[in-house]
């Protein structure tokens, strides 16, 4: 169950359902309730009868955007709706939209013996390009550059564990470091780091933080060295994992034992090969692409090179593999000129593009790359369902019944309703 990237004037977003059930029987029903359907006070709000075992459907139901912020103070807090797979008038499976503040540590017994390259980590792409005001009052530029609906703390509470920042440097300003979209300032890095430190203090989760592109103000090695000093000052006294050759051979249990749960990666030209922590593949997906094209892009750009299961008993692909499965608008505002809003009226915003691509991404990963996916970073992460996908398949991949779970997944034709 996911919600749209688009937010209406009343701060509501539409609810969608994706399903995959190889044991589908004609007559099965997907239902949405206002409460757990096993309780007497649950009210039925929506039903849909699937025609085949997999697909997705948009519902007329909406959920308040503010529910994301209500949930941040709770542990595994279910939001407004519960979805159920009904057979013979009885719920066979029940899920809800909820936060995932401690999902890694709660799975410690199962994922603890594994390395970061052996599990699925949900991430956000351009994590620092998020809404600044509620209700959203975005300029025409922000409509095409905002890529997340939640601030960093809320992203983390809802399960994101890979954060990607594109920093800008303004040496003559009072606030020198920002999260940027090209040359456009978005959020001060000090605000982002405050969110991350607050989350680290209140949980035992592990976070990967990557800085890349460095689109503004970084002109020489001295600028990058100053940035590293800034990071050291900002995270002084916090559990930061320093770069080392052995880092990616550590299991999650070993990382937890060290209590250094923030791993920082700097991806820039002055970083030597020995200090390059991640080996990412970056691919932006245009909104016009159909699902078969999106599937082909993901395969050719990444999985054709890394499409193999990581053995549990030997070192193989020990460096995490990052896919930036990002959505881009087909209009990019010019930072250096005063472009009028009328010039952008014929283009899709990043949100409308995300609402086209997001269901495709969930389908592709759940049905094709559940056994090889590692770090997946997406725009509007709360609209894709990638966190629930990661948690469920981490549970299955570390289970003694993994072969059975794999047997339930078969190639299928594309089907949307």
ZAMARGU-4260 file (C-alpha; in steps of 0.2 Angstrom, whole numbers, plus 5000, padded with zeros to 4 digits):
<rodrens>
0) 5000/5000/5000 | 5007/5017/4995 | 5002/5035/4993 | 5005/5047/4978 | 5019/5059/4977
5) 5007/5073/4972 | 4999/5083/4987 | 4983/5092/4984 | 4978/5109/4992 | 4970/5100/5007
10) 4987/5091/5010 | 4979/5074/5005 | 4987/5061/4994 | 4979/5046/4985 | 4981/5028/4991
15) 4986/5014/4979 | 4988/4995/4981 | 5000/4984/4973 | 4999/4965/4975 | 5008/4949/4970
20) 5000/4933/4975 | 5005/4917/4966 | 4991/4908/4976 | 4978/4919/4969 | 4961/4911/4967
25) 4946/4919/4958 | 4935/4927/4970 | 4949/4934/4981 | 4946/4952/4987 | 4957/4966/4991
30) 4950/4977/5005 | 4954/4993/5014 | 4948/4997/5031 | 4949/5011/5044 | 4956/4999/5057
35) 4962/4981/5059 | 4949/4971/5051 | 4950/4958/5065 | 4943/4971/5076 | 4924/4974/5078
40) 4926/4992/5075 | 4934/4991/5058 | 4924/4999/5044 | 4926/4993/5026 | 4931/5008/5015
45) 4936/5000/4998 | 4936/4983/4989 | 4943/4977/4973 | 4942/4960/4965 | 4959/4955/4956
50) 4958/4947/4939 | 4975/4939/4940 | 4988/4936/4953 | 4998/4952/4952 | 4994/4971/4948
55) 4991/4988/4955 | 4975/4999/4957 | 4973/5017/4962 | 4959/5019/4975 | 4948/5035/4978
60) 4954/5035/4996 | 4966/5049/5002 | 4977/5051/5017 | 4983/5067/5025 | 5001/5071/5022
65) 5002/5077/5040 | 5000/5058/5046 | 5019/5056/5041 | 5023/5068/5055 | 5011/5061/5068
70) 5020/5044/5066 | 5037/5050/5069 | 5035/5050/5088 | 5028/5032/5088 | 5036/5015/5086
75) 5028/5005/5072 | 5013/5017/5072 | 5000/5012/5059 | 4992/5026/5050 | 4975/5028/5044
80) 4972/5013/5033 | 4973/4994/5034 | 4973/4983/5019 | 4968/4965/5019 | 4968/4950/5006
85) 4951/4942/5009 | 4947/4924/5004 | 4930/4917/5009 | 4926/4932/5019 | 4941/4930/5030
90) 4957/4941/5030 | 4972/4930/5025 | 4985/4944/5026 | 4984/4962/5034 | 4996/4976/5031
95) 4995/4995/5036 | 5005/5011/5031 | 5017/5013/5046 | 5033/5020/5051 | 5049/5009/5053
100) 5060/5018/5065 | 5069/5003/5071 | 5067/4990/5058 | 5086/4986/5056 | 5089/4983/5075
105) 5072/4974/5077 | 5078/4962/5063 | 5095/4960/5072 | 5094/4942/5075 | 5091/4938/5056
110) 5101/4951/5047 | 5115/4954/5060 | 5127/4940/5053 | 5126/4949/5036 | 5136/4963/5028
115) 5129/4979/5021 | 5131/4972/5003 | 5121/4957/5007 | 5104/4965/5013 | 5092/4977/5005
120) 5094/4995/5010 | 5080/5008/5005 | 5087/5025/5001 | 5082/5042/4995 | 5089/5051/4980
125) 5093/5069/4982 | 5088/5067/5000 | 5090/5086/5005 | 5078/5092/4991 | 5062/5092/5001
130) 5047/5103/5005 | 5051/5118/5016 | 5033/5124/5020 | 5017/5117/5024 | 5005/5118/5015
135) 5017/5116/5001 | 5019/5133/4993 | 5032/5130/4980 | 5039/5142/4967 | 5040/5136/4949
140) 5058/5131/4951 | 5054/5120/4967 | 5040/5111/4957 | 5054/5104/4946 | 5068/5102/4959
145) 5060/5096/4975 | 5062/5077/4975 | 5056/5072/4993 | 5041/5075/5003 | 5049/5073/5020
150) 5063/5080/5029 | 5078/5069/5033 | 5072/5065/5051 | 5055/5059/5044 | 5063/5050/5030
155) 5074/5040/5043 | 5059/5037/5054 | 5049/5029/5040 | 5064/5017/5036 | 5076/5026/5024
160) 5094/5020/5028 | 5104/5028/5013 | 5105/5046/5012 | 5112/5055/4997 | 5116/5074/4997
165) 5123/5085/4983 | 5132/5099/4993 | 5135/5117/4988 | 5149/5128/4996 | 5146/5147/4998
170) 5162/5153/5007 | 5157/5171/5008 | 5140/5167/5016 | 5136/5165/5034 | 5129/5148/5031
175) 5142/5140/5020 | 5136/5123/5016 | 5119/5118/5008 | 5110/5104/5000 | 5109/5109/4982
180) 5100/5105/4966 | 5113/5110/4954 | 5116/5129/4958 | 5100/5131/4968 | 5101/5131/4987
185) 5089/5119/4996 | 5092/5115/5014 | 5107/5120/5025 | 5118/5105/5029 | 5118/5110/5047
190) 5099/5107/5048 | 5101/5090/5039 | 5114/5085/5051 | 5104/5090/5066 | 5090/5078/5060
195) 5103/5064/5058 | 5111/5066/5075 | 5094/5066/5083 | 5089/5050/5075 | 5106/5042/5079
200) 5103/5047/5097 | 5086/5039/5098 | 5089/5023/5089 | 5102/5010/5086 | 5100/5010/5067
205) 5114/5010/5054 | 5115/5025/5041 | 5125/5027/5025 | 5127/5045/5020 | 5134/5049/5003
210) 5140/5066/4996 | 5142/5067/4978 | 5142/5079/4963 | 5147/5094/4973 | 5138/5105/4961
215) 5142/5123/4967 | 5158/5131/4975 | 5170/5116/4976 | 5184/5122/4965 | 5200/5113/4972
220) 5206/5101/4984 | 5207/5114/4998 | 5188/5116/4997 | 5185/5097/4999 | 5197/5097/5013
225) 5188/5111/5022 | 5172/5101/5019 | 5179/5086/5028 | 5184/5096/5042 | 5167/5103/5043
230) 5160/5086/5044 | 5172/5081/5058 | 5166/5096/5068 | 5148/5093/5065 | 5148/5074/5070
235) 5161/5076/5084 | 5156/5064/5097 | 5144/5054/5086 | 5146/5036/5081 | 5154/5039/5064
240) 5162/5024/5055 | 5179/5030/5048 | 5185/5024/5031 | 5195/5008/5031 | 5199/4993/5020
245) 5190/4981/5031 | 5174/4992/5032 | 5163/4982/5020 | 5169/4965/5027 | 5161/4969/5044
250) 5144/4961/5048 | 5130/4972/5054 | 5133/4964/5071 | 5151/4970/5071 | 5145/4987/5066
255) 5133/4987/5081 | 5146/4981/5092 | 5158/4995/5087 | 5143/5008/5090 | 5149/5017/5074
260) 5133/5017/5065 | 5135/5032/5053 | 5145/5028/5038 | 5150/5043/5027 | 5156/5042/5009
265) 5163/5056/4999 | 5162/5054/4980 | 5172/5067/4972 | 5187/5069/4960 | 5200/5071/4974
270) 5195/5054/4983 | 5208/5041/4978 | 5202/5024/4973 | 5207/5017/4990 | 5195/5029/4998
275) 5180/5027/4987 | 5168/5018/4998 | 5153/5014/4987 | 5152/5009/4968 | 5136/5017/4963
280) 5126/5017/4947 | 5117/5032/4944 | 5102/5032/4932 | 5088/5045/4930 | 5072/5039/4923
285) 5061/5050/4912 | 5043/5050/4915 | 5038/5046/4897 | 5046/5029/4898 | 5035/5013/4898
290) 5038/4999/4910 | 5047/4988/4898 | 5059/5003/4894 | 5062/5006/4913 | 5065/4988/4916
295) 5078/4988/4902 | 5087/5003/4909 | 5089/4996/4926 | 5095/4979/4919 | 5107/4986/4907
300) 5114/5000/4918 | 5116/4989/4934 | 5110/4971/4935 | 5118/4965/4919 | 5134/4968/4928
305) 5130/4963/4946 | 5115/4951/4944 | 5121/4936/4955 | 5116/4931/4972 | 5129/4935/4986
310) 5135/4919/4994 | 5134/4919/5013 | 5150/4910/5016 | 5163/4919/5006 | 5168/4937/5001
315) 5159/4942/4985 | 5153/4960/4981 | 5157/4965/4998 | 5156/4984/4993 | 5138/4989/4993
320) 5130/4992/4975 | 5119/5008/4974 | 5106/5010/4961 | 5099/5028/4960 | 5083/5024/4952
325) 5078/5042/4951 | 5064/5051/4942 | 5068/5067/4933 | 5056/5080/4926 | 5058/5084/4907
330) 5060/5102/4912 | 5075/5109/4921 | 5075/5127/4927 | 5090/5138/4922 | 5099/5144/4938
335) 5107/5158/4929 | 5092/5167/4921 | 5075/5173/4926 | 5064/5160/4918 | 5046/5164/4919
340) 5033/5151/4925 | 5024/5151/4909 | 5039/5143/4901 | 5037/5128/4912 | 5018/5125/4910
345) 5019/5111/4897 | 5031/5100/4907 | 5028/5087/4921 | 5034/5091/4938 | 5045/5079/4948
350) 5030/5073/4958 | 5019/5070/4943 | 5033/5060/4935 | 5036/5050/4951 | 5018/5045/4951
355) 5020/5037/4934 | 5037/5029/4937 | 5035/5023/4956 | 5023/5009/4953 | 5034/5002/4939
360) 5049/5002/4951 | 5040/4993/4965 | 5034/4980/4952 | 5051/4977/4944 | 5061/4976/4961
365) 5048/4965/4969 | 5046/4953/4955 | 5064/4953/4947 | 5077/4959/4958 | 5072/4953/4975
370) 5087/4942/4977 | 5100/4953/4971 | 5095/4971/4976 | 5106/4980/4988 | 5105/4999/4990
375) 5090/5007/4981 | 5088/5026/4981 | 5073/5034/4974 | 5064/5050/4973 | 5048/5053/4984
380) 5053/5037/4994 | 5037/5037/5003 | 5027/5035/4987 | 5037/5020/4980 | 5034/5007/4994
385) 5053/5003/4993 | 5055/5002/5013 | 5041/4989/5015 | 5049/4979/5000 | 5066/4980/5008
390) 5060/4974/5025 | 5050/4960/5018 | 5063/4953/5007 | 5077/4955/5020 | 5066/4944/5031
395) 5064/4931/5017 | 5082/4932/5011 | 5089/4928/5028 | 5076/4914/5032 | 5079/4896/5031
400) 5064/4895/5019 | 5072/4907/5006 | 5071/4894/4993 | 5052/4892/4996 | 5050/4911/4994
405) 5059/4911/4978 | 5048/4898/4971 | 5033/4909/4973 | 5041/4922/4961 | 5039/4918/4943
410) 5041/4930/4927 | 5024/4938/4923 | 5017/4949/4909 | 5014/4967/4914 | 4997/4970/4920
415) 4989/4987/4927 | 4971/4991/4931
</rodrens>
